[in-house]
Amino acid sequence: MSVRMTGREEFERYLEKVWTDRINLPVQSSAHDAFQSRVTLLRYELAEGEDERKRLRAFVQELNGALAQEREAVRAAQEQLQELNGALAQEREAVRAAQEQLYSLANILTVNLSRPWLPLRDWAYRRLALLAAGMVRPFSERRAERFKKSAKKRNPRRYQFSSSTVFVGSAISRLSEERRIEVPDEYDAQTRKIIERYFPHGYKEPPPPLHIQVGSAELVRDLLNAAPESLAPPLKDSPAFSIITPFFAHVNFFEECANSVAALAVQTSQRFEWIIVNDDPAVADEQLLARIPTTIKACTRIISDGQNRGIALALDRGIAEAAYPWIVLLDCDDMLEPNALDVLASAINNSPRCRYFSSLMIDIDEHGRELRRRRGEADLTRLFEAGMIAGHMIAFRRDLYKEVGGFDPRFSGVQDFDLALRIASREKIQRIPQHLYRYRWHMSSQSVSRQDRQARLTNAVRVAFLRETVGFRHESSTRSPLPERPEIFCVIRTQGNRMDLLCSALKSVRAQVIPTTPCIVVHGDNEILRFVREHLPPKLGEAHTERPAIILHANKTNLRRGYPCNVALDFLKAHAKQYHLLCFLDDDDHFLPTFAERLTQLMRLSGADLTYGMANALPKDGEPLVQHQLRPWLTVLAGNFIPFNSFLVRVDAVIEAGAVFEEDMDYLEDHHFLIQLVGAGLRGAPLAEVVSEYRLIGDGNADIKRDMDHFTDCQNRVRKKAKEAARALSQAAFWNDILDFPTRERGPFDERELAHILEVRDLLKS
């Protein structure tokens, strides 16, 4: 219900409003003046800012002009650099051509000096070829040209330097002058272009495997250096070649491969055949035959059984079918240079006792364009660490191939690297310093599409070589295999002052899949033993239905941390037939549920006597952390990285080793125990998984110990024990341990870890 306002009330409201406005007027006027002043000041500031912007704009325009001049100077410098690079490339090509001519001439002169009748023979053959060319020309122009080319090939003047070839001395001199100008290395630039083109997501060189980091390459290098020359008698006949090409998938590239063989046939006078092993069921032999030039079909054979057996078996089959004693390998997407067989024959004549040759190669792209001419940078004695530097072009005698057992199908894809290593360890091999082979880069080649697999296989070849050729093999174990469900004996030592943690440790033992019996060793007086028995939950302790806890009393309180473990070992020796595996816990530790299952499985697979994993450290505050990364087993000799609760060991191996704990050590007693197992020859195998956890609450895990003098004494005793254990081991044991280690399953080793491994290696040497 609304109330109507009277005229008097309205008038009073009006007067009140006027009075209020009159009172606020001075305030409003003052505020207005202040506002106007601020607006005026802001206008002045804006005007000054506009002047500053104009000055800045002029300065930027000036900088842009200077930058444009600099860019023009850089562009001119780049053009000059390109011209210099072009000139340098021409000079290098001239030097290369001159060096190849000198090499060929030296070969001819050497042969002629050792066989003086050869020039007369070549002169007679040349005259006959020219006469034959004249006689057959009316009937066949093509055959006449072949006779003419044969005559030209036997002309010694072709080895003289032509006017278009730069003399070597002056060429090298000019190259030296060019190198005074700071020009980027052309070879490195070509390499970068290959990487950018075929590895668009980046190429990362895989780190060297652990065995190379700790010296395996030096061992193999000494072995290759000591290899003698072949004792096999040289072949009496002139060299004859079987070119073997395994085919799979690359139909388009195969045509260029076939054309390179045809070009070689036109130039060479060497006897040869071409064997193609069709390993691709999806491509019919007729498809390949259609791409082979008519001129070489008579000396070409295609072998196929309609199956894909892999490159190693395909090559082996082709070599078995070869008619000639020298085998030359040619991939179906690569090419041979026209002079390849002539240069190879000359090298064979110069080194008749060598049975394996390789050459330098030229990198080409999908369209056959040259990308780079490979350098022969590494010596062949560095073959082990450098990779396949003894390949392309590969040529070897068939009798040598049979002697070494041929290609190994395990390493299909890097089978040539494996073969070269095995041969180089038996006898000297050679590399011809000429580019006789063209290697094709494309996105489906092994080097690009299966880069990781190639790296793994390459290292697998190295490991197999160290084991099977150098002789780093494990001796077969004489211990009986583990039963299907082994019994585990778990020693838990306690002083009875952390019952809640002891119960947690017991729960972790009861949670294991494999049957595990806890053995609680109470280190204290009778009162402490009684206290532990009374406060242990029945379901976790002696009242457990399946495997009641064994409670032992270590009553000698004057003895230290190793004593309760020895009490448990004495009990274990008396009941050794009941248990197969042994592990340890402190009452503040616990196992993860997979501890027993994973370590037992690894023991079966590896044949090791002891398996160990990683352990989490549990700080008072913060997240769990792994304090100790995995290292090879024998590295325990240089420092402990295996927590007390992270390993599982065979009972029979411990008893056979006679290992016990030192009872007067409060520190490092577990390390001392592990060193005894190492010295007794037990094999260890690592598992790259966290299998247990321990709390950072004890003095043993502190950086500064309560009794530093005693800790130093314990360290000295451990070092002495390590030296004693090392005397019982061999270098082969060290390398076997390194080769067994799963390097790919952990991160890179830091300097301290590598120093420990090298320390153990040197210990075993002495």
C-alpha positions in Angstrom: 0.0 0.0 0.0 1.7 3.3 -1.1 1.6 6.5 0.9 1.1 9.6 -1.0 3.5 12.4 -0.1 2.0 15.9 0.8 3.0 19.2 -0.8 4.9 20.3 2.4 7.0 17.1 2.4 7.9 17.6 -1.2 9.0 21.1 -0.6 11.1 20.1 2.3 12.8 17.4 0.2 13.5 20.0 -2.5 15.1 22.4 0.0 17.3 19.6 1.5 18.6 18.7 -2.0 19.5 22.3 -2.8 21.2 22.7 0.6 23.3 19.5 -0.1 24.3 20.7 -3.6 25.3 24.0 -2.2 27.5 22.5 0.4 29.3 20.1 -2.1 29.8 22.8 -4.7 33.3 23.9 -3.5 34.5 20.3 -3.2 33.3 19.6 -6.7 34.9 22.8 -8.0 38.2 21.8 -6.4 38.1 18.3 -7.8 37.4 19.7 -11.2 40.4 22.0 -11.1 42.6 19.2 -10.0 41.3 17.0 -12.8 42.0 19.7 -15.4 45.5 20.1 -14.0 46.1 16.4 -14.4 44.7 16.4 -17.9 47.0 19.3 -18.9 50.1 17.6 -17.4 49.2 14.4 -19.2 49.0 16.2 -22.5 52.5 17.6 -21.9 53.8 14.1 -21.2 52.1 12.7 -24.3 53.7 15.4 -26.4 57.2 14.6 -25.0 56.5 10.9 -25.6 55.7 11.6 -29.2 59.0 13.5 -29.7 60.8 10.5 -28.1 59.0 8.1 -30.4 60.0 10.1 -33.4 63.7 10.1 -32.2 63.5 6.3 -31.6 61.8 5.7 -35.0 64.6 7.6 -36.7 67.2 5.6 -34.8 65.6 2.3 -35.7 65.5 3.3 -39.4 69.2 4.1 -39.1 69.9 0.7 -37.6 67.9 -1.0 -40.3 70.0 0.7 -42.9 73.2 -0.4 -41.3 71.8 -4.0 -40.9 70.9 -4.0 -44.6 74.5 -3.1 -45.4 75.8 -5.8 -43.1 73.5 -8.4 -44.8 74.7 -7.4 -48.2 78.3 -7.8 -47.0 77.5 -11.2 -45.6 75.7 -12.2 -48.8 78.8 -11.1 -50.8 81.0 -13.1 -48.4 78.8 -16.2 -48.8 79.0 -15.9 -52.6 82.8 -15.6 -52.3 82.8 -18.6 -49.9 80.8 -20.7 -52.4 83.2 -19.8 -55.2 86.1 -20.8 -52.9 84.4 -24.0 -52.0 83.8 -24.8 -55.6 87.4 -24.1 -56.5 88.5 -26.2 -53.5 86.2 -29.1 -54.6 87.7 -29.0 -58.1 91.2 -29.0 -56.6 90.3 -31.9 -54.4 88.8 -33.8 -57.3 91.9 -33.2 -59.3 94.1 -34.4 -56.5 91.9 -37.5 -56.0 92.0 -38.3 -59.7 95.8 -37.8 -59.7 96.2 -40.1 -56.7 94.0 -42.8 -58.3 96.1 -42.6 -61.4 99.3 -42.8 -59.4 98.0 -45.7 -57.5 97.0 -47.5 -60.7 100.3 -46.7 -62.3 102.2 -47.9 -59.2 100.3 -51.2 -59.4 101.1 -51.6 -63.1 104.8 -50.8 -62.6 105.0 -53.2 -59.6 103.4 -56.0 -61.6 105.6 -55.3 -64.7 108.7 -55.3 -62.6 107.9 -58.6 -61.0 106.6 -60.0 -64.4 108.6 -58.3 -67.2 106.8 -60.3 -69.9 103.4 -58.7 -69.1 104.0 -55.5 -71.2 104.9 -57.6 -74.2 101.8 -59.7 -73.7 99.6 -56.6 -73.3 101.1 -55.1 -76.5 100.3 -58.3 -78.4 96.8 -58.4 -77.0 96.3 -54.7 -77.9 97.4 -55.3 -81.5 95.2 -58.3 -81.8 92.2 -56.4 -80.4 92.7 -53.6 -82.9 93.0 -56.1 -85.8 89.9 -57.9 -84.6 88.0 -54.5 -84.3 88.8 -53.8 -88.0 87.8 -57.3 -89.1 84.4 -57.4 -87.3 83.4 -53.7 -88.0 81.6 -54.5 -91.3 79.5 -57.1 -89.5 78.9 -55.7 -86.0 79.7 -52.1 -84.9 79.0 -53.1 -81.2 81.6 -55.9 -81.1 84.1 -53.7 -82.9 83.7 -51.0 -80.2 84.2 -53.6 -77.5 87.5 -54.8 -79.1 88.6 -51.2 -79.4 87.8 -50.5 -75.7 89.8 -53.6 -74.8 92.8 -52.4 -76.7 92.5 -48.9 -75.1 92.4 -50.5 -71.7 95.7 -52.2 -72.3 97.4 -49.0 -73.5 99.9 -47.9 -70.8 99.6 -44.3 -71.9 96.2 -44.1 -70.3 98.1 -43.8 -66.9 99.9 -40.7 -68.0 98.6 -37.4 -66.8 96.6 -35.5 -69.3 96.5 -31.8 -69.8 93.2 -31.6 -68.0 94.7 -33.3 -64.9 96.5 -31.1 -62.4 100.0 -32.2 -61.3 99.9 -33.6 -57.8 102.6 -31.4 -56.4 101.1 -28.1 -57.6 97.6 -29.2 -56.7 98.6 -30.0 -53.1 100.5 -26.6 -53.0 97.4 -24.7 -54.1 95.2 -26.7 -51.7 97.6 -25.6 -48.9 97.2 -22.0 -49.9 93.4 -22.4 -50.0 93.4 -23.8 -46.5 94.9 -20.6 -45.2 91.5 -19.1 -45.8 89.0 -20.1 -43.1 86.7 -22.3 -45.1 84.4 -24.8 -43.3 85.3 -28.4 -43.7 83.5 -29.6 -46.7 83.3 -33.2 -45.6 81.7 -32.2 -42.2 79.2 -30.1 -44.1 78.3 -33.0 -46.3 77.8 -35.2 -43.3 75.6 -32.6 -41.6 73.4 -32.5 -44.8 73.0 -36.3 -44.8 71.9 -36.2 -41.2 69.5 -33.3 -41.7 68.0 -35.0 -44.7 67.7 -38.6 -43.6 67.2 -38.0 -39.8 64.8 -35.1 -39.7 64.1 -35.7 -36.0 67.8 -35.6 -35.2 70.5 -38.2 -35.1 72.1 -39.0 -31.7 75.2 -41.1 -31.8 74.5 -44.0 -29.4 76.9 -44.0 -26.4 79.6 -46.6 -26.4 78.8 -49.8 -24.6 80.2 -50.3 -21.1 82.8 -52.8 -22.2 84.3 -50.3 -24.6 84.3 -47.6 -22.0 86.4 -49.8 -19.7 88.9 -51.0 -22.3 87.7 -53.9 -24.5 88.6 -52.0 -27.6 92.3 -51.9 -26.6 92.2 -55.7 -26.1 90.8 -56.3 -29.5 93.1 -53.8 -31.2 96.1 -55.7 -29.8 94.6 -58.9 -31.1 94.0 -57.5 -34.6 97.5 -56.0 -34.7 99.0 -59.4 -33.9 97.1 -61.2 -36.6 99.5 -62.8 -39.1 99.4 -62.8 -42.8 97.4 -65.6 -44.3 99.2 -68.9 -44.4 97.0 -70.1 -47.3 98.9 -70.4 -50.6 98.1 -67.8 -53.2 95.9 -68.8 -56.1 97.8 -69.7 -59.3 95.3 -68.4 -61.8 94.4 -64.8 -62.5 91.6 -63.5 -60.2 88.0 -64.3 -61.2 85.0 -63.0 -59.4 81.5 -64.0 -58.4 79.4 -60.9 -57.6 76.7 -61.8 -55.1 73.6 -59.6 -54.7 70.8 -60.5 -52.2 67.6 -58.9 -53.4 64.7 -57.7 -51.3 62.1 -55.0 -51.9 64.2 -52.4 -53.8 63.0 -53.0 -57.4 63.5 -49.4 -58.6 67.0 -49.2 -57.2 67.9 -52.6 -58.5 67.8 -51.3 -62.1 70.6 -48.9 -61.4 72.5 -51.6 -59.6 72.2 -53.8 -62.7 73.3 -50.9 -64.9 76.4 -50.5 -62.8 77.3 -54.1 -63.4 76.7 -53.6 -67.1 79.0 -50.6 -67.1 81.6 -52.6 -65.2 81.3 -55.4 -67.8 82.1 -53.0 -70.6 85.3 -51.8 -69.0 86.8 -54.8 -67.3 88.7 -57.7 -68.8 88.4 -59.7 -65.6 86.3 -62.9 -65.6 83.2 -62.5 -63.5 79.6 -63.7 -63.0 76.7 -62.0 -61.3 74.5 -64.1 -58.9 71.3 -62.6 -57.7 69.6 -64.3 -54.8 65.9 -63.3 -54.8 64.9 -63.2 -51.2 61.6 -61.4 -51.8 58.6 -63.7 -52.4 56.6 -60.7 -53.6 58.9 -60.1 -56.6 59.0 -62.6 -59.3 62.3 -63.6 -60.9 61.0 -62.3 -64.3 60.6 -58.8 -62.8 64.3 -58.7 -61.9 65.3 -60.3 -65.2 63.5 -57.6 -67.1 65.6 -54.9 -65.4 68.9 -56.5 -66.3 70.6 -55.2 -69.4 70.9 -57.6 -72.3 74.7 -57.3 -72.4 75.2 -59.1 -69.1 72.3 -61.6 -69.1 74.6 -64.3 -70.3 76.8 -64.0 -67.1 73.9 -63.4 -64.7 72.0 -66.0 -62.7 68.9 -65.5 -60.5 68.4 -68.0 -57.6 65.1 -68.1 -55.7 63.1 -70.6 -53.7 60.1 -68.3 -53.2 60.8 -67.6 -49.5 62.4 -64.8 -47.4 65.2 -66.2 -45.3 67.1 -63.1 -44.4 70.2 -61.5 -45.9 72.7 -63.7 -44.1 71.2 -67.0 -45.4 70.6 -65.4 -48.8 74.3 -64.5 -49.2 75.4 -67.9 -47.9 73.2 -69.6 -50.6 74.6 -67.3 -53.3 78.2 -68.0 -52.2 77.6 -71.7 -52.3 76.5 -71.4 -56.0 79.6 -69.3 -56.9 81.8 -70.6 -59.7 84.8 -68.4 -59.1 87.1 -68.2 -56.1 86.8 -64.5 -55.3 83.4 -63.3 -53.8 82.4 -59.6 -54.2 79.3 -58.4 -52.3 76.9 -55.9 -53.9 73.6 -54.8 -52.2 70.6 -54.5 -54.6 70.2 -50.8 -53.9 73.9 -49.9 -54.3 76.3 -49.7 -57.2 79.9 -50.7 -58.2 82.2 -48.3 -59.9 83.2 -49.4 -63.5 86.9 -49.9 -62.6 86.1 -51.9 -59.4 87.2 -55.3 -60.6 90.3 -54.0 -62.3 91.5 -52.2 -59.2 90.6 -55.2 -57.1 92.5 -57.6 -59.4 95.6 -55.3 -59.2 95.4 -55.3 -55.4 95.2 -59.1 -55.3 98.2 -59.4 -57.6 100.2 -57.0 -55.4 99.2 -58.8 -52.2 98.7 -62.4 -53.2 98.5 -63.6 -49.6 95.7 -61.3 -48.5 92.3 -62.9 -48.7 90.0 -60.0 -47.7 89.8 -56.6 -49.3 87.5 -53.6 -48.9 87.5 -50.2 -50.4 86.3 -46.7 -49.8 82.8 -45.8 -50.9 80.7 -42.9 -52.2 77.4 -41.9 -50.6 74.6 -41.3 -53.0 70.9 -40.3 -52.6 67.7 -41.8 -54.0 68.4 -40.4 -57.4 72.0 -41.5 -57.6 73.4 -38.0 -56.9 76.7 -38.0 -55.0 76.5 -36.8 -51.4 79.9 -37.5 -50.0 83.1 -39.5 -50.5 83.8 -41.4 -47.4 87.2 -41.0 -45.8 89.3 -43.9 -44.7 89.9 -42.2 -41.3 90.2 -45.2 -38.9 92.8 -47.9 -39.2 91.4 -51.4 -39.8 92.8 -52.5 -36.4 90.1 -50.1 -34.9 87.4 -52.1 -36.6 85.9 -53.3 -33.3 85.1 -49.9 -31.8 84.7 -47.9 -35.1 82.1 -50.2 -36.6 82.0 -51.5 -40.2 84.9 -49.6 -41.7 86.1 -52.7 -43.6 83.1 -52.8 -45.9 82.0 -51.5 -49.3 83.3 -52.9 -51.5 83.8 -56.3 -49.7 85.8 -59.0 -51.5 87.1 -62.2 -50.0 88.2 -65.7 -51.1 85.7 -68.4 -50.9 88.0 -70.8 -49.0 88.5 -68.2 -46.3 84.7 -67.8 -46.0 84.3 -71.5 -45.4 87.2 -71.6 -42.9 85.5 -69.0 -40.6 82.1 -70.6 -40.9 80.4 -68.1 -43.2 77.9 -65.5 -42.1 76.1 -65.9 -38.8 72.3 -65.7 -39.2 72.0 -64.3 -35.6 73.4 -61.0 -36.9 71.4 -60.7 -40.1 71.7 -57.0 -41.1 75.2 -56.6 -39.7 76.5 -59.9 -40.8 79.3 -58.3 -42.8 80.7 -56.6 -39.6 80.7 -59.9 -37.7 82.5 -61.7 -40.6 85.1 -58.9 -40.9 85.9 -59.1 -37.2 86.3 -62.8 -37.2 88.5 -62.7 -40.3 90.6 -59.8 -39.0 91.4 -61.7 -35.8 92.8 -64.6 -37.9 94.8 -62.9 -40.6 95.6 -59.5 -42.0 92.9 -57.7 -44.1 93.4 -54.7 -46.4 91.5 -51.6 -47.5 92.0 -50.3 -51.1 92.3 -46.5 -50.8 90.0 -45.9 -53.8 86.2 -45.3 -54.0 84.9 -48.4 -55.8 81.4 -48.6 -54.3 78.4 -46.4 -54.2 76.2 -46.7 -51.1 72.7 -45.4 -51.4 70.9 -43.4 -48.7 67.1 -43.7 -48.7 64.4 -43.7 -46.0 63.9 -47.4 -46.1 67.5 -48.4 -45.8 68.7 -50.3 -42.7 70.9 -47.3 -41.6 67.9 -45.0 -41.5 64.7 -47.0 -40.9 66.2 -49.4 -38.3 68.8 -47.3 -36.7 68.3 -48.5 -33.1 68.1 -52.2 -34.2 71.4 -51.8 -36.1 73.1 -50.3 -33.0 71.9 -53.2 -30.8 73.0 -55.8 -33.4 76.4 -54.1 -33.8 77.0 -54.4 -30.0 75.7 -57.9 -30.0 78.3 -58.7 -32.6 81.0 -57.2 -30.3 79.8 -59.2 -27.3 79.7 -62.4 -29.3 83.2 -61.7 -30.6 84.6 -61.2 -27.1 82.9 -64.3 -25.9 83.4 -66.7 -28.8 86.6 -65.5 -30.4 88.6 -63.8 -27.6 87.3 -66.5 -25.2 85.5 -64.6 -22.4 83.0 -67.4 -21.7 81.4 -68.5 -18.4 82.3 -71.9 -17.1 79.3 -74.2 -16.9 77.9 -74.3 -13.4 78.1 -77.6 -11.5 75.3 -76.7 -9.1 71.9 -78.4 -9.5 69.1 -76.3 -10.9 66.6 -74.7 -8.6 63.4 -76.7 -7.9 60.1 -75.5 -9.3 59.1 -73.9 -6.0 62.2 -73.1 -4.0 62.2 -72.4 -0.3 63.6 -69.1 0.9 65.2 -68.5 4.3 64.9 -64.8 5.3 67.1 -63.6 8.2 65.7 -60.6 10.1 67.9 -59.1 12.7 66.4 -57.0 15.5 67.2 -55.6 19.0 63.6 -55.5 19.9 63.3 -51.7 20.2 61.2 -51.2 17.0 58.4 -53.6 17.1 56.1 -51.7 14.8 58.8 -51.7 12.1 59.6 -55.3 12.8 56.0 -56.2 12.1 56.1 -54.3 8.9 59.2 -56.2 7.8 57.4 -59.5 8.7 54.4 -58.5 6.7 56.5 -57.9 3.6 58.1 -61.4 4.0 54.6 -63.0 4.3 53.5 -61.2 1.1 56.0 -62.9 -1.1 54.7 -65.3 -3.8 57.5 -67.8 -3.4 57.4 -69.6 0.0 59.6 -67.7 2.5 60.3 -68.6 6.1 61.3 -65.6 8.4 64.1 -66.2 10.8 64.0 -63.5 13.5 67.3 -63.1 15.3 67.0 -61.2 18.5 70.3 -59.6 19.5 69.9 -58.9 23.3 69.4 -60.4 26.7 66.7 -62.8 27.8 64.3 -60.0 28.7 64.5 -58.6 25.2 63.9 -62.1 23.7 60.8 -62.5 25.9 59.5 -59.0 25.0 59.8 -59.8 21.2 58.0 -63.1 21.6 55.1 -61.5 23.6 54.6 -58.6 21.3 54.9 -60.3 18.0 51.4 -60.7 16.4 50.5 -64.5 16.4 49.5 -64.5 12.7 53.0 -63.0 11.7 55.1 -65.0 14.1 55.3 -68.5 15.5 51.6 -69.2 15.2 51.6 -68.7 11.4 49.9 -71.8 9.9 52.1 -72.5 6.9 55.6 -71.4 7.8 55.9 -70.3 11.4 58.6 -67.7 12.1 61.9 -69.1 13.5 63.0 -67.0 16.5 66.7 -67.3 17.4 68.5 -65.7 20.3 71.8 -63.9 19.8 72.7 -63.4 23.4 76.2 -62.1 23.2 75.6 -58.4 23.6 79.3 -57.6 23.5 79.5 -58.7 19.8 78.5 -56.4 17.0 76.1 -56.3 14.0 77.6 -59.4 12.2 77.0 -61.7 15.1 73.2 -62.2 14.8 73.6 -63.0 11.1 76.2 -65.7 12.0 73.7 -67.2 14.5 71.2 -67.5 11.6 73.8 -68.9 9.2 74.7 -71.6 11.8 71.0 -72.6 12.0 70.8 -72.6 8.2 73.8 -74.9 7.8 72.2 -77.4 10.2 69.0 -77.3 8.1 70.5 -76.7 4.6 68.4 -79.4 2.9 65.2 -77.6 3.7 66.1 -74.3 2.1 67.4 -73.2 -1.3 67.7 -69.4 -1.2 68.8 -66.9 1.4 68.0 -63.2 1.9 68.4 -60.6 4.7 66.4 -57.8 6.3 66.9 -55.4 9.2 63.9 -54.7 11.3 63.5 -51.2 9.7 63.5 -52.6 6.1 60.9 -54.3 4.0 60.6 -56.2 0.7 58.3 -55.2 -2.1 55.8 -57.9 -3.1 57.8 -58.8 -6.3 61.2 -59.3 -4.5 61.4 -63.1 -4.4 59.6 -63.8 -7.6 61.6 -61.4 -9.8 65.0 -62.2 -8.3 64.3 -66.0 -8.5 63.2 -65.7 -12.1 66.4 -63.9 -13.0 68.5 -66.5 -11.2 66.9 -69.2 -13.4 67.4 -67.3 -16.6 71.0 -66.2 -16.0 72.3 -69.2 -14.1 73.8 -66.8 -11.5 74.3 -67.8 -7.9 73.3 -64.4 -6.6 70.8 -61.9 -8.0 70.4 -58.3 -6.8 68.1 -55.4 -7.5 67.7 -51.7 -6.5 66.3 -50.4 -3.2 64.5 -47.3 -2.3 65.8 -45.2 0.6 63.0 -43.7 2.7 64.0 -40.4 4.3 62.2 -39.0 7.4 60.7 -36.3 5.2 60.2 -36.3 1.4 59.8 -38.9 -1.4 61.6 -42.3 -1.7 64.9 -42.2 -3.6 67.3 -44.7 -5.1 70.7 -44.0 -3.5 72.7 -46.7 -5.3 72.5 -47.3 -9.1 73.2 -50.8 -10.4 76.7 -51.7 -11.3 78.4 -54.9 -12.5 78.6 -57.5 -9.7 82.4 -57.5 -9.4 82.4 -53.7 -8.8 81.5 -54.6 -5.2 85.3 -55.0 -4.7 85.7 -51.3 -5.1 82.6 -50.1 -3.3 79.3 -51.4 -2.1 76.1 -50.5 -4.1 74.0 -53.5 -3.1 71.8 -52.8 0.0 71.6 -55.5 2.6 67.9 -56.2 1.8 68.2 -56.2 -2.0 69.8 -59.5 -2.9 68.9 -63.2 -3.0 71.7 -65.9 -3.0 71.7 -69.7 -3.2 72.2 -71.4 0.1 74.5 -74.1 -1.3 76.7 -71.4 -2.8 77.0 -69.6 0.5 77.9 -72.8 2.4 80.4 -73.8 -0.3 82.0 -70.4 -0.1 82.3 -70.6 3.7 81.3 -67.0 4.0 80.6 -65.5 7.4 80.0 -62.1 8.9 82.7 -60.3 10.9 81.4 -60.1 14.5 83.5 -57.1 15.6 82.4 -54.8 12.8 79.6 -52.2 13.4 80.0 -50.9 9.8 80.3 -52.5 6.4 79.9 -56.0 7.7 77.5 -56.7 4.8 80.0 -55.4 2.3 82.7 -57.6 3.8 80.3 -60.6 3.4 79.6 -59.8 -0.3 83.3 -59.6 -1.0 83.8 -63.1 0.4 81.1 -64.3 -2.1 82.9 -62.5 -5.0 86.2 -64.1 -4.0 84.6 -67.5 -3.9 83.7 -67.2 -7.6 79.9 -66.7 -7.2 78.3 -65.2 -10.3 76.0 -62.2 -9.7 73.2 -60.9 -12.0 71.5 -57.5 -11.7 67.8 -56.7 -12.0 67.0 -53.1 -13.0 64.0 -52.9 -10.7 63.4 -51.7 -7.2 62.7 -54.8 -5.0 63.0 -53.4 -1.4 63.1 -50.3 0.8 65.1 -49.2 3.8 64.7 -46.2 6.2 67.4 -43.6 6.6 67.3 -43.7 10.4 70.4 -45.7 11.4 74.0 -44.7 11.9 75.1 -46.9 9.0 73.2 -44.7 6.6 74.6 -41.4 8.0 77.4 -39.5 6.2 79.2 -38.8 9.5 79.4 -41.8 11.8 79.2 -41.8 15.6 82.5 -43.7 15.7 84.6 -42.5 12.8 87.8 -44.3 13.9 86.0 -47.6 13.9 84.4 -46.8 10.6 87.9 -46.1 9.1 89.2 -49.4 10.5 86.2 -51.2 8.9 87.0 -49.5 5.5 90.6 -50.7 5.7 89.5 -54.3 6.5 87.1 -54.3 3.5 89.9 -53.0 1.2 92.2 -55.7 2.4 89.6 -58.4 1.8 88.9 -57.0 -1.7 92.5 -57.4 -2.6 92.5 -61.0 -1.3 89.4 -61.8 -3.3 90.8 -60.2 -6.5 93.8 -62.6 -6.4 91.4 -65.5 -6.8 89.7 -64.1 -9.9 90.8 -63.8 -13.5 90.5 -61.1 -16.2 88.0 -63.3 -18.0 85.8 -63.1 -14.9 85.9 -59.3 -15.1 85.0 -59.2 -18.8 82.3 -61.8 -18.4 80.7 -59.7 -15.7 80.9 -56.5 -17.8 79.4 -58.3 -20.8 76.6 -59.7 -18.7 75.6 -56.3 -17.4 72.3 -54.8 -18.9 73.8 -51.4 -19.8 70.7 -50.3 -21.8 68.5 -50.7 -18.7 70.1 -48.0 -16.7 71.4 -44.5 -17.3 75.0 -43.5 -18.3 77.7 -44.3 -15.8 79.2 -41.3 -14.1 83.0 -40.8 -13.6 83.0 -42.2 -10.1 81.2 -45.4 -11.2 83.6 -45.8 -14.1 86.5 -45.2 -11.8 85.3 -48.0 -9.6 85.0 -50.4 -12.5 88.5 -49.6 -13.8 89.8 -50.0 -10.2 88.4 -53.6 -10.2 89.9 -54.2 -13.6 93.3 -53.1 -12.4 92.9 -55.1 -9.2 92.4 -58.3 -11.3 95.4 -57.5 -13.5 97.7 -57.3 -10.5 
